[in-house]
Amino acid sequence: MIGLLGTKKEKVNFKELMAQKRAQRKARKVLGIWGEPKTGKTGIALDFPDKNIYVLDWDRGVESTWFEHHDATDRINVYCPIVMRKDNILDIDKSEQNSLDFINFAKEQMEAGEDIVFVMDGVDTWLDSCILKVNPNPRVVTKIMPFQYGNRNKTFYFLLEVIYQLNCDVIYITHETEKYIDNSPVGVQPAWKDWGGKLEQEIYCSKKKVKNELHFFAELIGSRTNGNLVGKKWTVREGTPPNIQWNGIPELREGKI
């Protein structure tokens, strides 16, 4: 078979490829978790007791959950890639390279036989940091023209895409941000631009007082892999201190979302 550039290429056996996919019949998790701060988003992402978990921690808050609630188990690997310069400004180039190096490290462990989940926590912080590609000194007020955001967006999406291409379950975590129409707030939305279109599953987290107990809730608001569960809401945390009960999401742990 001759390729577009005149070079010979091996012909793809599409019939065999489709047969392999039918035999596997296992869709991976490409999950997005978003919502209010301190509502169990990270706890949900770490709640896979039978898997090794690699967390790229741009949120700088995963370590405390790992230490306090998972006894710093060696099954969970948490890495914060952020490097600060001497002038206390984030070094975007070194931080980006550290992120890519950690992803490659996780990929090597997976290729060596580990069954892993890869988590990126702090997608919103990564997005905010990418503006340093356009304005490297945030202490100076600089007018940014619309076309200049291209460099920010290219950097932002590239890292998320590298994670997406991993041959394992992946989870992206971000906070909610206000949604505006005609300069008026009309609700909330996830702070990951339009990355939601790449996701297979999406969970929204919130909290509410119920009979003097602070409950954490998680709602499956989208799923290409189990549409029958869309709209289901779980109480992931309940009780009164010090008698707190973590329920998590059983279906997520079991791979049924």
N, C-alpha and C positions, 0 to 999 in steps of 0.2 A: 504493500500500500504506500502511495506517495503522499507525503504531508504537504501543507500549504507552501512551505519553503522549498519544495522539491526534494526533501530528504526522505529516505525510506523509514517507515515506522511500523511497529508491530500492530497488527490488526486486533482490536479489542473483541473478545468473544462475549458479546452482550448477553447471549442466551445463558452461558455459564455464570456470568456475573449476576443475573437476575435470579438464577436458581440458588446461588449461594445466599443471596439476601433473603429469599423465601425460607430457606432452611434455618437461618439465624433468627429471623423474626424478633429481633430485640432492638428496640429504639433506645438510644442513650438519653441521659438527662442533659439538657442544655437549659438550666433552670435560672430564672431571675427572681431574686427576693428583694423586695423594697418595702418602704413604709416609714413609720415614725421612728425616731431614735429610741434605743433601749427597749425594744419590744421582742427580743429573742431571735433576731435575724441571723446573727452569727451562731447562736446555739442550735438553730435548725440546721445550718450548713455543716456543723461539726457532728451531727447526730447520726453517724454511720458507724456503729461499733465493730463491724466486720471488714472495714476498709481502711486503707492508709490514705490520709488526707494531707494535701499540700496546699497551704494557704499563702497567697501573695497578699500581704497585709498593708494596703495603702491607707486603711482606716486607722491604723496604729492603736487598735483596741482589742485585737484578737488574742494577744498573749495573755491578758488577764483572764479571759474566758477559758483558755487552754490550761492555765496554771490552776485556777480555782475550781473549775468544774470538771476537768478531765485529768487532774493530777499530773499535768505535764507529760502525758503518755508519749512514748516514742513513736506511736502509731500516727500522731499528728505532728506535722512539720510546719512551723509558722515562720515566715520571713518578711521583715519590713525592709523594702529596698531603698527607702528614702535617705538621701545624702544631703546634708546642709553645707553650704559654703561658709567661709569664715565671716562673711558679711551677713550671715543668718538668712540667706536666700536659698531656696531649694535648688540644688544642682540637677536640672531636669535631664541632662544628657547622661550623667552617671546613674541617676535613679532609674532611668529608662533601661540602661544597659544591665543594671542589677536585676531588674524585673525579667528581662529576657534570659539572663543567665539562670535564674531560678526556675523558669519554665523549662529550659533545656535540662536542668538537673532532674526535675520531676519526670520529664519525658524519658530520660535514661533509666530511672528506676522502674518506670512502667515497662520499658522494653526489656528490662532484666527479669520481668515476671510479676511485679507488684500489681495488685488490683487497686487502683487509686481513684480518688475524687480530687479534682483540682478546683480550688475556690479562689476567686478574686474578691476581696472585701475592700470597699472604699472606691467604687467606680466613680463616684462624684468627686472625691478628692483628686483622683487621677485626672479627671476632666478639667478641674480648676487648675491643676498644676501644668497642664499642657499649654496654657496661655503663655507660659514662660518661653515657649518657642517663638512667640510673636513679640512679647514685651519682656525681655530678660531682667528688667529691674522694676518690680511692682511698686517700689516707693516713689517712682516718677509717674505722674499722671500723663498718659500717652493716649492720644486719639487713635483708635484702631479702625481702619477702613474694613468694610465687610469682606472684601476679597482676601484680607490678611488672615481671616479665621481658617482659611484652607490649611495652613500649616498646623494649626492647633488640631483641627479635626483629623487630619491625616495621621498625626502622632497618636491621638486618642484611639482611633479605630484600629490602627495597626496592632497595638498590644492586645486589644480585645479579640482581634481576629486570630492572632497567634495562639491564644488560649483556646479559641473555638476549634482550631484545627487539631488539637490534641485528641488522640483516639481513646478517650475516656469520658466519664461523666464530668461535666463542668458546671460551676455555679457562680453567678455574678451577684454581688450584693451592693445596694446603693440606698440612699435616703430618698424621701419624697421631697418634692419642691412644688411651689405653687404654680398652677397653670393659669395663664392669662389669655383672655380674648378681648381685643380692643382696649388693652391696658387695664382691664378689670380682672381681679382674681375670680376664677370660676370653679376652683377645686384643686386637686393635687395630682401630680404625675411623677413617675420615676425619673431621677436625675441621671439618665444615661443616654440622652438625646434620643435617636430613633433606633437604638440597639435592640429594643423589644421585638422588632421584626425577625431577629435571628433566633429568638428563644423558642424552645419546644414547650416549656412550662413556665408559669408565672405565679408567684405567691405574694400577697399583700399582707403586711403585719401591722397590727394596731394594739392599743391597750384601752381598758375601761374598768372603772370601779363597779364591782358587782357585789352587793351586800357587804360593803366595807372590805372586800378583797380586791386587790389589783390583779386583773386577769390579762394575760397576753393572748391575742387571737391571731390566727393565720387563715387566710382565705385563698383558695385556689381560684384565680380569676381567669386563667387560660391554660389549656393543655391540648396539644395535638396528639398526645399519646394515651390519654384517658379522658375523653370528653364527658363521660358519665359522672366524673367527680367535680367538674367545673361548677363553682358556686358553693362547694362544701366549705364549712368553716370549722376550725378546730380551736379548742382552748389549749394552748401549748404550755401555759403556766398558770397555776392557781394556788390558793392557800393564803395563810397569814404568817408573817415571820414569827418564829423561825421555821414554821412547818410549811415550807414551800414544796409544791409537787411539780416536777417537770414531766409533761406528757409528750411533748414534741408532736410529730406527725407520723403516726405508725405506717401509713401507706407510703410515705416518702422513704422511710427506713427500709421498707419491704420492696421498694422499686415498683410500686403500683401506680405512681403518678405519671 
